[in-house]
């Protein structure tokens, strides 16, 4: 279980790092656009994303555990 957790965290860090590396010049423009969005909409999208992530982890561990 710890192996899966560490692998997952590592993959998140790799993908997040790649996004910042590839789009470093556009980050300020993206942040400016995000600052114009209502915080409640951002929270709603975040909760939805967390829910999908939790479901994905749960079903993966339930059906694909060796």
MMTF fields as JSON, N, C-alpha, C and O atoms, coordinates in Angstrom:
{
  "mmtfVersion": "1.0.0",
  "mmtfProducer": "UNKNOWN",
  "numBonds": 263,
  "numAtoms": 264,
  "numGroups": 66,
  "numChains": 1,
  "numModels": 1,
  "chainsPerModel": [1],
  "groupsPerChain": [66],
  "chainIdList": ["A"],
  "bondAtomList": [4, 2, 8, 6, 12, 10, 16, 14, 20, 18, 24, 22, 28, 26, 32, 30, 36, 34, 40, 38, 44, 42, 48, 46, 52, 50, 56, 54, 60, 58, 64, 62, 68, 66, 72, 70, 76, 74, 80, 78, 84, 82, 88, 86, 92, 90, 96, 94, 100, 98, 104, 102, 108, 106, 112, 110, 116, 114, 120, 118, 124, 122, 128, 126, 132, 130, 136, 134, 140, 138, 144, 142, 148, 146, 152, 150, 156, 154, 160, 158, 164, 162, 168, 166, 172, 170, 176, 174, 180, 178, 184, 182, 188, 186, 192, 190, 196, 194, 200, 198, 204, 202, 208, 206, 212, 210, 216, 214, 220, 218, 224, 222, 228, 226, 232, 230, 236, 234, 240, 238, 244, 242, 248, 246, 252, 250, 256, 254, 260, 258],
  "bondOrderList": [1, 1, 1, 1, 1, 1, 1, 1, 1, 1, 1, 1, 1, 1, 1, 1, 1, 1, 1, 1, 1, 1, 1, 1, 1, 1, 1, 1, 1, 1, 1, 1, 1, 1, 1, 1, 1, 1, 1, 1, 1, 1, 1, 1, 1, 1, 1, 1, 1, 1, 1, 1, 1, 1, 1, 1, 1, 1, 1, 1, 1, 1, 1, 1, 1],
  "groupList": [{"groupName": "UNK", "atomNameList": ["N", "CA", "C", "O"], "elementList": ["N", "C", "C", "O"], "formalChargeList": [0, 0, 0, 0], "bondAtomList": [1, 0, 2, 1, 3, 2], "bondOrderList": [1, 1, 2], "singleLetterCode": "X", "chemCompType": "L-PEPTIDE LINKING"}],
  "groupTypeList": [0, 0, 0, 0, 0, 0, 0, 0, 0, 0, 0, 0, 0, 0, 0, 0, 0, 0, 0, 0, 0, 0, 0, 0, 0, 0, 0, 0, 0, 0, 0, 0, 0, 0, 0, 0, 0, 0, 0, 0, 0, 0, 0, 0, 0, 0, 0, 0, 0, 0, 0, 0, 0, 0, 0, 0, 0, 0, 0, 0, 0, 0, 0, 0, 0, 0],
  "groupIdList": [1, 2, 3, 4, 5, 6, 7, 8, 9, 10, 11, 12, 13, 14, 15, 16, 17, 18, 19, 20, 21, 22, 23, 24, 25, 26, 27, 28, 29, 30, 31, 32, 33, 34, 35, 36, 37, 38, 39, 40, 41, 42, 43, 44, 45, 46, 47, 48, 49, 50, 51, 52, 53, 54, 55, 56, 57, 58, 59, 60, 61, 62, 63, 64, 65, 66],
  "secStructList": [7, 2, 2, 2, 2, 2, 2, 2, 2, 2, 2, 2, 2, 2, 2, 2, 2, 2, 2, 2, 2, 2, 6, 4, 4, 4, 2, 2, 2, 2, 2, 2, 2, 2, 2, 6, 1, 7, 2, 2, 2, 2, 2, 2, 2, 2, 2, 2, 2, 2, 2, 2, 2, 2, 2, 2, 2, 2, 2, 2, 2, 2, 2, 2, 7, 7],
  "xCoordList": [0.818, 0.0, 0.866, 0.561, 1.936, 2.842, 3.501, 3.741, 3.788, 4.393, 3.472, 3.928, 2.185, 1.21, 1.082, 0.999, 1.066, 0.954, 2.146, 1.975, 3.342, 4.542, 4.615, 5.032, 4.214, 4.184, 3.195, 3.487, 2.041, 1.026, 1.509, 1.336, 2.107, 2.63, 3.728, 3.784, 4.588, 5.648, 5.105, 5.605, 4.084, 3.488, 2.833, 2.945, 2.16, 1.55, 2.62, 2.452, 3.712, 4.792, 5.432, 5.769, 5.604, 6.183, 5.276, 5.744, 3.987, 3.074, 2.917, 2.865, 2.842, 2.725, 3.989, 3.909, 5.134, 6.392, 6.51, 7.017, 6.042, 6.082, 5.199, 5.571, 4.05, 3.152, 3.817, 3.792, 4.414, 5.089, 6.311, 6.61, 7.017, 8.198, 7.805, 8.417, 6.796, 6.411, 5.686, 5.792, 4.956, 4.151, 4.566, 3.723, 5.847, 6.336, 6.037, 5.694, 6.159, 5.925, 4.472, 4.179, 3.559, 2.134, 1.5, 0.311, 2.267, 1.714, 1.077, 0.0, 1.713, 1.157, -0.171, -1.081, -0.275, -1.535, -2.634, -3.772, -2.286, -3.254, -3.691, -4.875, -2.728, -3.065, -3.96, -4.849, -3.724, -4.561, -5.993, -6.943, -6.15, -7.487, -8.18, -9.377, -7.431, -8.014, -8.455, -9.456, -7.716, -8.073, -9.406, -10.005, -9.872, -11.149, -12.337, -13.483, -12.081, -13.153, -13.641, -12.855, -14.943, -15.547, -14.967, -14.927, -14.52, -13.925, -14.852, -14.375, -16.16, -17.094, -17.054, -17.184, -16.879, -16.771, -15.493, -15.497, -14.411, -13.142, -13.276, -12.776, -13.945, -14.152, -15.015, -14.74, -16.051, -16.921, -16.151, -16.28, -15.363, -14.553, -13.546, -13.303, -12.961, -11.984, -12.62, -12.05, -13.793, -14.482, -14.838, -14.694, -15.297, -15.625, -14.38, -14.446, -13.258, -12.006, -11.534, -11.084, -11.636, -11.243, -12.143, -11.663, -13.42, -14.352, -14.018, -14.032, -13.719, -13.33, -12.033, -11.898, -11.084, -9.813, -9.984, -9.378, -10.803, -11.046, -11.733, -11.368, -12.72, -13.4, -12.431, -12.461, -11.589, -10.615, -9.66, -9.379, -9.166, -8.262, -8.992, -8.451, -10.203, -10.961, -11.21, -10.929, -11.736, -12.059, -10.812, -10.826, -9.749, -8.498, -7.979, -7.597, -7.961, -7.475, -8.426, -7.981, -9.707, -10.677, -10.615, -10.69, -10.48, -10.574, -9.233, -9.169, -8.163, -6.879, -5.782, -4.607, -6.137, -5.134, -4.73, -5.573, -3.444, -2.926, -3.174, -2.799],
  "yCoordList": [-1.193, 0.0, 1.262, 2.225, 1.255, 2.4, 2.605, 3.738, 1.514, 1.589, 2.335, 3.186, 2.018, 2.673, 4.152, 5.001, 4.456, 5.844, 6.675, 7.772, 6.154, 6.881, 7.022, 8.063, 5.989, 6.06, 7.125, 7.892, 7.17, 8.163, 9.584, 10.463, 9.807, 11.142, 11.526, 12.667, 10.585, 10.847, 11.219, 12.147, 10.506, 10.815, 12.192, 12.927, 12.543, 13.873, 14.953, 15.942, 14.77, 15.76, 15.871, 16.971, 14.748, 14.775, 15.54, 16.417, 15.22, 15.893, 17.374, 18.216, 17.688, 19.093, 19.862, 20.989, 19.266, 19.908, 20.117, 21.145, 19.143, 19.282, 20.428, 21.159, 20.586, 21.674, 23.025, 23.895, 23.201, 24.473, 24.673, 25.802, 23.6, 23.705, 24.077, 24.958, 23.415, 23.635, 24.96, 25.553, 25.429, 26.638, 27.748, 28.524, 27.829, 28.826, 30.251, 31.102, 30.52, 31.869, 32.295, 33.489, 31.337, 31.652, 31.599, 31.884, 31.244, 31.069, 32.346, 32.286, 33.491, 34.732, 35.081, 35.598, 34.798, 35.054, 34.128, 34.555, 32.856, 31.907, 32.32, 32.257, 32.742, 33.17, 34.406, 34.545, 35.29, 36.483, 36.101, 36.666, 35.143, 34.69, 33.972, 34.155, 33.157, 32.426, 33.382, 33.133, 34.467, 35.409, 36.107, 36.668, 36.08, 36.7, 35.769, 36.216, 34.486, 33.509, 33.56, 33.743, 33.396, 33.37, 32.211, 31.08, 32.471, 31.411, 30.216, 29.09, 30.443, 29.331, 28.357, 27.149, 28.861, 27.995, 27.171, 25.983, 27.791, 27.066, 25.972, 24.865, 26.264, 25.256, 24.104, 22.944, 24.413, 23.37, 22.452, 21.231, 23.024, 22.224, 21.383, 20.228, 21.949, 21.224, 20.033, 18.942, 20.232, 19.135, 18.032, 16.85, 18.403, 17.426, 16.636, 15.416, 17.311, 16.644, 15.693, 14.583, 16.124, 15.257, 14.023, 12.912, 14.208, 13.077, 12.066, 10.861, 12.547, 11.648, 10.929, 9.731, 11.652, 11.041, 9.963, 8.896, 10.23, 9.24, 8.006, 6.88, 8.207, 7.066, 6.256, 5.025, 6.927, 6.238, 5.402, 4.251, 5.973, 5.234, 4.058, 2.954, 4.279, 3.221, 2.044, 0.898, 2.325, 1.231, 0.551, -0.652, 1.301, 0.685, -0.278, -1.403, 0.146, -0.73, -1.898, -2.99, -1.687, -2.757, -3.845, -5.028, -3.471, -4.448, -4.892, -5.924, -4.145, -4.49, -4.793, -4.834, -5.005, -5.363, -6.808, -7.677, -7.05, -8.394, -9.323, -10.494],
  "zCoordList": [0.0, 0.0, 0.0, -0.703, 0.782, 0.819, -0.543, -0.961, -1.224, -2.556, -3.52, -4.284, -3.484, -4.357, -4.003, -4.89, -2.714, -2.277, -2.741, -3.272, -2.543, -2.959, -4.475, -4.982, -5.197, -6.658, -7.124, -8.042, -6.498, -6.863, -6.609, -7.454, -5.46, -5.144, -6.129, -6.588, -6.45, -7.421, -8.785, -9.421, -9.243, -10.544, -10.55, -11.531, -9.476, -9.384, -9.468, -10.182, -8.747, -8.768, -10.147, -10.584, -10.836, -12.186, -13.14, -13.865, -13.149, -14.076, -13.739, -14.636, -12.457, -12.07, -12.445, -12.933, -12.222, -12.596, -14.094, -14.541, -14.876, -16.334, -16.813, -17.731, -16.205, -16.603, -16.364, -17.235, -15.185, -14.894, -15.785, -16.176, -16.108, -16.966, -18.391, -18.994, -18.926, -20.319, -20.536, -21.609, -19.535, -19.699, -18.738, -18.29, -18.421, -17.456, -17.916, -17.095, -19.199, -19.707, -19.644, -19.59, -19.651, -19.66, -18.27, -18.128, -17.256, -15.911, -15.368, -14.775, -15.557, -15.016, -15.682, -15.035, -16.967, -17.66, -17.134, -16.937, -16.908, -16.354, -14.951, -14.619, -14.131, -12.774, -12.786, -11.946, -13.731, -13.847, -14.205, -13.663, -15.119, -15.504, -14.351, -14.132, -13.616, -12.498, -11.39, -10.719, -11.197, -10.132, -10.406, -9.489, -11.638, -11.991, -11.752, -11.788, -11.509, -11.322, -9.877, -8.947, -9.707, -8.374, -7.554, -8.039, -6.329, -5.501, -5.272, -5.129, -5.237, -5.03, -6.205, -6.008, -7.411, -8.588, -8.51, -8.834, -8.086, -7.945, -6.893, -7.091, -5.776, -4.731, -5.239, -4.934, -6.006, -6.545, -7.484, -7.403, -8.36, -9.281, -8.504, -8.854, -7.457, -6.642, -5.936, -5.925, -5.349, -4.659, -5.652, -5.34, -6.833, -7.87, -8.272, -8.427, -8.44, -8.81, -7.715, -8.002, -6.47, -5.352, -5.314, -5.087, -5.53, -5.541, -6.621, -6.374, -7.812, -8.899, -8.551, -8.8, -7.981, -7.597, -6.546, -6.647, -5.536, -4.483, -5.059, -4.721, -5.921, -6.553, -7.406, -7.38, -8.149, -8.993, -8.148, -8.48, -7.068, -6.179, -5.539, -5.482, -5.061, -4.395, -5.333, -4.983, -6.523, -7.436, -7.986, -8.247, -8.161, -8.603, -7.546, -7.869, -6.299, -5.231, -4.984, -4.628, -5.166, -4.922, -5.985, -5.654, -7.252, -8.33, -8.897, -9.564, -8.652, -9.26, -8.252, -8.618, -6.999, -5.998, -6.219, -6.443, -6.153, -6.419, -5.273, -5.336]
}
